Amino acid sequence: MLLFLGSTTQYRWLTVVSSDDQNGTELVLEPNDNPAAKKYQKAIFEQSIPATSFGVSDVRAEHERMKKLGVKFTMEPTEVMKNVTIAVFDDTCGNLIQIQQT
């Protein structure tokens, strides 16, 4: 994982990319300073609703790899419908993240 720091006078944010593919998917991690956003984030977390979902080629392998790195899953890999398997983990920042294989 590579981190790139950006800033303005008031805020800083991180852009994260995989060290395996620096031209691949890029995530921007921004501060959560909006009170309405904080309420929404807390409410969907308490309802066990993932904030976002990422597709992976093999949920079970990715689950095992991430568990070995210390990631805490709130849902183990589960087939939720024919040919769709999901797992959900806590990102430690107040969000649940889903990985899915179709």
ChimeraX commands (.cxc) that place a marker at each C-alpha (Angstrom):
marker #1 position 0.00,0.00,0.00 radius 0.5
marker #1 position 1.29,3.43,-0.92 radius 0.5
marker #1 position 0.07,6.58,0.81 radius 0.5
marker #1 position 0.09,10.03,-0.73 radius 0.5
marker #1 position -0.62,12.99,1.53 radius 0.5
marker #1 position -2.54,16.00,0.27 radius 0.5
marker #1 position -3.51,19.12,2.14 radius 0.5
marker #1 position -5.23,22.45,2.09 radius 0.5
marker #1 position -4.97,25.12,4.74 radius 0.5
marker #1 position -7.70,23.44,6.77 radius 0.5
marker #1 position -7.58,19.70,5.97 radius 0.5
marker #1 position -5.31,16.81,5.08 radius 0.5
marker #1 position -6.28,13.62,3.31 radius 0.5
marker #1 position -4.68,10.41,2.16 radius 0.5
marker #1 position -4.77,8.78,-1.24 radius 0.5
marker #1 position -4.11,5.04,-1.03 radius 0.5
marker #1 position -3.07,2.72,-3.86 radius 0.5
marker #1 position -1.81,-0.84,-3.95 radius 0.5
marker #1 position 1.96,-1.18,-4.14 radius 0.5
marker #1 position 1.27,-4.05,-6.58 radius 0.5
marker #1 position -0.58,-1.76,-9.03 radius 0.5
marker #1 position 0.18,1.93,-8.53 radius 0.5
marker #1 position -1.97,2.79,-11.56 radius 0.5
marker #1 position -4.91,0.72,-10.28 radius 0.5
marker #1 position -7.78,1.64,-8.00 radius 0.5
marker #1 position -7.12,4.70,-5.85 radius 0.5
marker #1 position -8.97,5.46,-2.63 radius 0.5
marker #1 position -9.19,8.91,-1.12 radius 0.5
marker #1 position -9.50,8.89,2.68 radius 0.5
marker #1 position -10.98,12.17,3.86 radius 0.5
marker #1 position -11.64,13.62,7.32 radius 0.5
marker #1 position -15.10,13.00,8.75 radius 0.5
marker #1 position -15.82,16.48,10.06 radius 0.5
marker #1 position -19.47,16.89,9.04 radius 0.5
marker #1 position -21.89,16.24,11.95 radius 0.5
marker #1 position -24.57,14.88,9.58 radius 0.5
marker #1 position -22.06,12.47,8.03 radius 0.5
marker #1 position -21.01,11.29,11.49 radius 0.5
marker #1 position -24.64,10.52,12.43 radius 0.5
marker #1 position -25.18,8.66,9.15 radius 0.5
marker #1 position -21.93,6.70,9.58 radius 0.5
marker #1 position -22.83,5.69,13.13 radius 0.5
marker #1 position -26.39,4.69,12.17 radius 0.5
marker #1 position -25.42,2.42,9.28 radius 0.5
marker #1 position -22.62,0.87,11.35 radius 0.5
marker #1 position -25.07,0.09,14.18 radius 0.5
marker #1 position -27.41,-1.53,11.62 radius 0.5
marker #1 position -24.52,-3.66,10.28 radius 0.5
marker #1 position -24.78,-2.04,6.84 radius 0.5
marker #1 position -21.47,-1.85,4.94 radius 0.5
marker #1 position -20.42,1.65,3.88 radius 0.5
marker #1 position -18.98,0.29,0.63 radius 0.5
marker #1 position -18.29,-2.93,-1.21 radius 0.5
marker #1 position -15.31,-4.14,-3.23 radius 0.5
marker #1 position -15.29,-6.98,-5.73 radius 0.5
marker #1 position -12.62,-9.65,-5.32 radius 0.5
marker #1 position -11.89,-12.76,-7.35 radius 0.5
marker #1 position -11.85,-15.12,-4.34 radius 0.5
marker #1 position -13.62,-13.99,-1.14 radius 0.5
marker #1 position -12.45,-16.96,0.92 radius 0.5
marker #1 position -8.78,-16.50,-0.01 radius 0.5
marker #1 position -8.96,-12.74,0.58 radius 0.5
marker #1 position -10.71,-13.33,3.92 radius 0.5
marker #1 position -7.93,-15.68,5.05 radius 0.5
marker #1 position -5.19,-13.32,3.87 radius 0.5
marker #1 position -6.75,-10.35,5.68 radius 0.5
marker #1 position -7.43,-12.34,8.88 radius 0.5
marker #1 position -3.74,-13.25,9.03 radius 0.5
marker #1 position -3.02,-9.50,8.92 radius 0.5
marker #1 position -5.29,-8.91,11.93 radius 0.5
marker #1 position -8.46,-7.70,10.19 radius 0.5
marker #1 position -11.60,-8.33,12.27 radius 0.5
marker #1 position -14.54,-9.68,10.29 radius 0.5
marker #1 position -18.13,-9.17,11.39 radius 0.5
marker #1 position -19.37,-11.64,8.76 radius 0.5
marker #1 position -17.40,-14.65,7.61 radius 0.5
marker #1 position -17.60,-15.57,3.90 radius 0.5
marker #1 position -21.25,-16.36,3.23 radius 0.5
marker #1 position -23.05,-17.34,0.04 radius 0.5
marker #1 position -25.99,-14.90,0.03 radius 0.5
marker #1 position -27.44,-16.05,-3.29 radius 0.5
marker #1 position -26.39,-18.37,-6.05 radius 0.5
marker #1 position -22.85,-17.46,-7.15 radius 0.5
marker #1 position -22.56,-14.46,-4.79 radius 0.5
marker #1 position -20.36,-14.76,-1.69 radius 0.5
marker #1 position -19.69,-11.85,0.67 radius 0.5
marker #1 position -17.70,-11.14,3.82 radius 0.5
marker #1 position -17.76,-7.98,5.96 radius 0.5
marker #1 position -15.00,-6.44,8.06 radius 0.5
marker #1 position -14.61,-3.50,10.43 radius 0.5
marker #1 position -12.19,-0.89,9.08 radius 0.5
marker #1 position -11.51,0.42,12.63 radius 0.5
marker #1 position -12.66,3.92,11.59 radius 0.5
marker #1 position -16.38,3.40,12.18 radius 0.5
marker #1 position -17.22,1.69,8.88 radius 0.5
marker #1 position -18.08,-1.80,7.78 radius 0.5
marker #1 position -16.58,-2.82,4.44 radius 0.5
marker #1 position -17.93,-5.66,2.32 radius 0.5
marker #1 position -15.92,-7.77,-0.10 radius 0.5
marker #1 position -17.85,-9.79,-2.65 radius 0.5
marker #1 position -17.28,-12.44,-5.26 radius 0.5
marker #1 position -19.73,-13.01,-8.11 radius 0.5
marker link #1:1,2 radius 0.2
marker link #1:2,3 radius 0.2
marker link #1:3,4 radius 0.2
marker link #1:4,5 radius 0.2
marker link #1:5,6 radius 0.2
marker link #1:6,7 radius 0.2
marker link #1:7,8 radius 0.2
marker link #1:8,9 radius 0.2
marker link #1:9,10 radius 0.2
marker link #1:10,11 radius 0.2
marker link #1:11,12 radius 0.2
marker link #1:12,13 radius 0.2
marker link #1:13,14 radius 0.2
marker link #1:14,15 radius 0.2
marker link #1:15,16 radius 0.2
marker link #1:16,17 radius 0.2
marker link #1:17,18 radius 0.2
marker link #1:18,19 radius 0.2
marker link #1:19,20 radius 0.2
marker link #1:20,21 radius 0.2
marker link #1:21,22 radius 0.2
marker link #1:22,23 radius 0.2
marker link #1:23,24 radius 0.2
marker link #1:24,25 radius 0.2
marker link #1:25,26 radius 0.2
marker link #1:26,27 radius 0.2
marker link #1:27,28 radius 0.2
marker link #1:28,29 radius 0.2
marker link #1:29,30 radius 0.2
marker link #1:30,31 radius 0.2
marker link #1:31,32 radius 0.2
marker link #1:32,33 radius 0.2
marker link #1:33,34 radius 0.2
marker link #1:34,35 radius 0.2
marker link #1:35,36 radius 0.2
marker link #1:36,37 radius 0.2
marker link #1:37,38 radius 0.2
marker link #1:38,39 radius 0.2
marker link #1:39,40 radius 0.2
marker link #1:40,41 radius 0.2
marker link #1:41,42 radius 0.2
marker link #1:42,43 radius 0.2
marker link #1:43,44 radius 0.2
marker link #1:44,45 radius 0.2
marker link #1:45,46 radius 0.2
marker link #1:46,47 radius 0.2
marker link #1:47,48 radius 0.2
marker link #1:48,49 radius 0.2
marker link #1:49,50 radius 0.2
marker link #1:50,51 radius 0.2
marker link #1:51,52 radius 0.2
marker link #1:52,53 radius 0.2
marker link #1:53,54 radius 0.2
marker link #1:54,55 radius 0.2
marker link #1:55,56 radius 0.2
marker link #1:56,57 radius 0.2
marker link #1:57,58 radius 0.2
marker link #1:58,59 radius 0.2
marker link #1:59,60 radius 0.2
marker link #1:60,61 radius 0.2
marker link #1:61,62 radius 0.2
marker link #1:62,63 radius 0.2
marker link #1:63,64 radius 0.2
marker link #1:64,65 radius 0.2
marker link #1:65,66 radius 0.2
marker link #1:66,67 radius 0.2
marker link #1:67,68 radius 0.2
marker link #1:68,69 radius 0.2
marker link #1:69,70 radius 0.2
marker link #1:70,71 radius 0.2
marker link #1:71,72 radius 0.2
marker link #1:72,73 radius 0.2
marker link #1:73,74 radius 0.2
marker link #1:74,75 radius 0.2
marker link #1:75,76 radius 0.2
marker link #1:76,77 radius 0.2
marker link #1:77,78 radius 0.2
marker link #1:78,79 radius 0.2
marker link #1:79,80 radius 0.2
marker link #1:80,81 radius 0.2
marker link #1:81,82 radius 0.2
marker link #1:82,83 radius 0.2
marker link #1:83,84 radius 0.2
marker link #1:84,85 radius 0.2
marker link #1:85,86 radius 0.2
marker link #1:86,87 radius 0.2
marker link #1:87,88 radius 0.2
marker link #1:88,89 radius 0.2
marker link #1:89,90 radius 0.2
marker link #1:90,91 radius 0.2
marker link #1:91,92 radius 0.2
marker link #1:92,93 radius 0.2
marker link #1:93,94 radius 0.2
marker link #1:94,95 radius 0.2
marker link #1:95,96 radius 0.2
marker link #1:96,97 radius 0.2
marker link #1:97,98 radius 0.2
marker link #1:98,99 radius 0.2
marker link #1:99,100 radius 0.2
marker link #1:100,101 radius 0.2
marker link #1:101,102 radius 0.2
view
